[in-house]
């Protein structure tokens, strides 16, 4: 996988690398599933567990959706990134439960995921 600006968690880098390889091989569903995994791992590195539990309990949303919402409120994500993160989350869900995704959608979401990781892991975001 191309290098990521900043220092990302090892499991995030691994998931993004696998997602990139899947995309290069034309494996859309695994690519999006791995993007979703990378989103989850990078959020876990920046959102305290107790904040996540409170959000899940209060909002009755899923764990990843809650992670994104807490990260947005805490300023981990700039105002334009939560919608991109939710797009990656939904595409990962759809990849497992829906029709095959289109190639252009997969490449766009992989690029968005890399942008999210670079933003969250940049020295300014720390």
N, C-alpha and C positions, 0 to 999 in steps of 0.2 A: 504494500500500500504506500502511496506517496506520504512523505513525512507530514506530521501535524505540527503546526506552530504552537509552542507551549509544551507543557508537560502533562500529558494525559495519563490516567490510570492504565496499568498494563492490560487489564481485562477489556478496557475500552479500545485500546489500540489493536488488540488481538481480534475483537469482534469487527472493527472497521476493516482490518486487513482481510478477514475472511469474507466480509460483505463485498469488498472490492473484487476479490478473486471470483466470487460467485457472479457478480455483474459481468466481469470479463468473459466468463464461460457461458453467459446467457441464462443463468439460473436466477430468475427474477424472484421467485417466492423465497428461497433461502436468503437472497440478498436483503430483501425487506425485513425478514425476520431477524437477521443479524443487525441491521440498522436499529431496529427496535431494542434489541439487547444492548447495543452500544449506548443508546439513549438512556436506558435504565442504569447502566453502570456508571456513566459520567454524572448523572444526577445524584446517585447514591454517594458519590465522592464529595458533593457540595451541600447536600440537604441533611441536617441532623435527623436521626431516626425518630426522636420524640415529636418533631414537627410533622414528619410524615404520618405517624400514627394518629396525631390529633386531626390532621386533614382528612385522612381516610374515615375516621370515626364521625367527624362533623359533616362532611360532604357526602358520605356514602358512595364515593367514586372508587374506581380501581386504583391500585397502587401506583402505576405509572402515570395515570392522569393526575393523581394527587401530587406525585413528585414534580411534575411539570408546573402545576399550579403553585406549589410552595416555592419552587425555584424562581418563578416569575415574581412572586410577592417579595422575596428576599433580595431581589435585584441581581440574582445570578444570571438571569436572562434579560437582555435588552427588550424593550416593548415589542419589537418585531419578531423575536424568536419564539415566544410561546406558541404562536399559530403554526410555525414551521415544525416545532417539536410535536405538537398535536397531530400534524399531517403525517409525520414519521410514525407516530404511535398507531394512528388509524390504518395506515398502509400496512404496517406489520400485522395488525389484526386481520385486515382484509386478505393479506397474502395467505393466511392460514385458513380462513373461513369463506373467502369469496372467489370470484373468477380470477383467472390469471391476469396479473397486471401488465400494462403496456410498457414496452422498453423505455420510452421517453419519460414515463412517470418514475420508473425505477432509477434512472440516471439522475433525474432532478432531485429525488429524495435522498439519494446517496450523497450528492453534492451538498444539500441542505444539512444532512447529518454531520458531514465533515465541518461545515461552518459552525454548527452548534458546538461541537467538541472544541474547535479552535477558540471560540469565544469563551466558553466556560473554563478552559484550561489555560488561557492566556495569563501572563503575569498580572495584568490589570484586573482580571476577574477574581484573583485570589485574595 
